[in-house]
Amino acid sequence: MRGRRKGMRGHALGGSWLRWGLHVERRTPMAVKIDTDLCVACGACVDACPVGALSVEDHAEVNEDECVECGACVDVCPCEALSL
């Protein structure tokens, strides 16, 4: 696959996810937790998520069916509103 396109969705491969050549194993049915009191809806987590599981309106929201718990969003959150 050539180049990176924003908004491109991940593809399920038998319990794994592939996006932009990134292979992430789905570990558990749990997802990232968001503290809505701390979230300022900056969108850093949305940009960092390799499978497109996050969106932002008034605060970040996670699609638990898509989240693979890679922690990329947790690492970039400037408000520490996300946790695994």
Secondary structure, 3 states (H helix, E strand, C coil): CCCCCCCCCCEEECCEEEECCEEEECCCCCCCEECCCCCCCCCHHHHHCCCCCEEECCCEEECCCCCCCCCHHHHHCCCCCEEC
